Amino acid sequence: MTSIQATPISIGHFLKTGTQGLHREVEGTLSKILFHRDLTAQVYLQVLMAMQAAYASMERAMLSFPDSKAAYKNRSKQAFINNDIAYMEQALLDLKRDISTRASNKDDLTHHVKSNVELHSTAQAMGMMYVLEGATLGGEHIQARLTRHDWLDTQHGVAFFNSYQEQRMVRWGEFLTVLQQYYERNPDDCDEIMQGAELAFECIHDCLEGISL
């Protein structure tokens, strides 16, 4: 009798379907802030600083495992966020005292962020990476909406949200290939990959709590 091997699932589709609710919630929260017509430079800076804390924690956790560290090579978003924050702080020099107070008091900006995201496996790290890489796909749309404000332009302050620019779909496709290959080598890790993706959405959601116009 000839044995029939099951066709591997698309892990990307599995994650997209399984995290739809969390994705919708985080996307809605972020959109209400970033796409509001009365968004101020100060609030935008708060968003960047909160995301900086969240991404630093998640990236640190993902880099704890050799395979996920290799997969994330040249994909860190820290330099983009740091450059945006530096630009926004410079742009708001007339409110420097207010910025310094906010920046020095982490409770004001990042009190909901888990300072130490804990992952227990490469699988969870790969799931978390799925969310961070997927977040780049809306970069062009976000940049277009943000640069309607006179305190931003297409060259400054929006590097994080538009990190891969015209290469976003290429980089996304490359990552999905790596993720699928990992899953096919480790088909029993499906649930843990999903757990990592869920943790990422929860971390981003938590970092945005308390930020309002």
KAURMO-V368564 format. One record per residue. N is the residue number from 1. RES is the residue in one small letter. OMEGA is omega as a letter, one per 30 degrees, with the letter a starting at -180 (999 if undefined). Layout:
n=N res=RES omega=OMEGA
n=N res=RES omega=OMEGA
This chain:
n=1 res=m omega=a
n=2 res=t omega=l
n=3 res=s omega=l
n=4 res=i omega=l
n=5 res=q omega=l
n=6 res=a omega=l
n=7 res=t omega=a
n=8 res=p omega=l
n=9 res=i omega=l
n=10 res=s omega=a
n=11 res=i omega=l
n=12 res=g omega=l
n=13 res=h omega=l
n=14 res=f omega=a
n=15 res=l omega=l
n=16 res=k omega=a
n=17 res=t omega=a
n=18 res=g omega=a
n=19 res=t omega=a
n=20 res=q omega=a
n=21 res=g omega=l
n=22 res=l omega=l
n=23 res=h omega=a
n=24 res=r omega=a
n=25 res=e omega=a
n=26 res=v omega=l
n=27 res=e omega=l
n=28 res=g omega=l
n=29 res=t omega=a
n=30 res=l omega=a
n=31 res=s omega=a
n=32 res=k omega=l
n=33 res=i omega=a
n=34 res=l omega=a
n=35 res=f omega=l
n=36 res=h omega=a
n=37 res=r omega=a
n=38 res=d omega=l
n=39 res=l omega=l
n=40 res=t omega=l
n=41 res=a omega=l
n=42 res=q omega=l
n=43 res=v omega=l
n=44 res=y omega=l
n=45 res=l omega=l
n=46 res=q omega=l
n=47 res=v omega=a
n=48 res=l omega=a
n=49 res=m omega=l
n=50 res=a omega=l
n=51 res=m omega=l
n=52 res=q omega=l
n=53 res=a omega=a
n=54 res=a omega=a
n=55 res=y omega=l
n=56 res=a omega=a
n=57 res=s omega=a
n=58 res=m omega=a
n=59 res=e omega=l
n=60 res=r omega=l
n=61 res=a omega=a
n=62 res=m omega=a
n=63 res=l omega=l
n=64 res=s omega=a
n=65 res=f omega=a
n=66 res=p omega=a
n=67 res=d omega=l
n=68 res=s omega=l
n=69 res=k omega=l
n=70 res=a omega=a
n=71 res=a omega=a
n=72 res=y omega=a
n=73 res=k omega=l
n=74 res=n omega=l
n=75 res=r omega=a
n=76 res=s omega=a
n=77 res=k omega=a
n=78 res=q omega=a
n=79 res=a omega=l
n=80 res=f omega=a
n=81 res=i omega=a
n=82 res=n omega=l
n=83 res=n omega=l
n=84 res=d omega=l
n=85 res=i omega=l
n=86 res=a omega=l
n=87 res=y omega=a
n=88 res=m omega=l
n=89 res=e omega=l
n=90 res=q omega=a
n=91 res=a omega=a
n=92 res=l omega=a
n=93 res=l omega=l
n=94 res=d omega=l
n=95 res=l omega=a
n=96 res=k omega=a
n=97 res=r omega=l
n=98 res=d omega=l
n=99 res=i omega=a
n=100 res=s omega=l
n=101 res=t omega=a
n=102 res=r omega=a
n=103 res=a omega=a
n=104 res=s omega=l
n=105 res=n omega=a
n=106 res=k omega=l
n=107 res=d omega=a
n=108 res=d omega=a
n=109 res=l omega=a
n=110 res=t omega=a
n=111 res=h omega=l
n=112 res=h omega=a
n=113 res=v omega=l
n=114 res=k omega=a
n=115 res=s omega=l
n=116 res=n omega=l
n=117 res=v omega=a
n=118 res=e omega=l
n=119 res=l omega=a
n=120 res=h omega=a
n=121 res=s omega=l
n=122 res=t omega=a
n=123 res=a omega=l
n=124 res=q omega=l
n=125 res=a omega=l
n=126 res=m omega=l
n=127 res=g omega=l
n=128 res=m omega=l
n=129 res=m omega=l
n=130 res=y omega=a
n=131 res=v omega=a
n=132 res=l omega=l
n=133 res=e omega=l
n=134 res=g omega=a
n=135 res=a omega=a
n=136 res=t omega=a
n=137 res=l omega=l
n=138 res=g omega=a
n=139 res=g omega=a
n=140 res=e omega=l
n=141 res=h omega=l
n=142 res=i omega=l
n=143 res=q omega=a
n=144 res=a omega=a
n=145 res=r omega=a
n=146 res=l omega=a
n=147 res=t omega=l
n=148 res=r omega=l
n=149 res=h omega=a
n=150 res=d omega=l
n=151 res=w omega=l
n=152 res=l omega=l
n=153 res=d omega=a
n=154 res=t omega=a
n=155 res=q omega=a
n=156 res=h omega=l
n=157 res=g omega=a
n=158 res=v omega=a
n=159 res=a omega=a
n=160 res=f omega=a
n=161 res=f omega=l
n=162 res=n omega=a
n=163 res=s omega=a
n=164 res=y omega=l
n=165 res=q omega=a
n=166 res=e omega=l
n=167 res=q omega=a
n=168 res=r omega=a
n=169 res=m omega=l
n=170 res=v omega=a
n=171 res=r omega=l
n=172 res=w omega=l
n=173 res=g omega=l
n=174 res=e omega=l
n=175 res=f omega=l
n=176 res=l omega=l
n=177 res=t omega=l
n=178 res=v omega=a
n=179 res=l omega=l
n=180 res=q omega=l
n=181 res=q omega=l
n=182 res=y omega=a
n=183 res=y omega=a
n=184 res=e omega=l
n=185 res=r omega=a
n=186 res=n omega=a
n=187 res=p omega=l
n=188 res=d omega=a
n=189 res=d omega=a
n=190 res=c omega=a
n=191 res=d omega=a
n=192 res=e omega=l
n=193 res=i omega=l
n=194 res=m omega=l
n=195 res=q omega=l
n=196 res=g omega=l
n=197 res=a omega=l
n=198 res=e omega=l
n=199 res=l omega=a
n=200 res=a omega=l
n=201 res=f omega=l
n=202 res=e omega=a
n=203 res=c omega=l
n=204 res=i omega=l
n=205 res=h omega=a
n=206 res=d omega=a
n=207 res=c omega=a
n=208 res=l omega=a
n=209 res=e omega=l
n=210 res=g omega=l
n=211 res=i omega=a
n=212 res=s omega=a
n=213 res=l omega=999
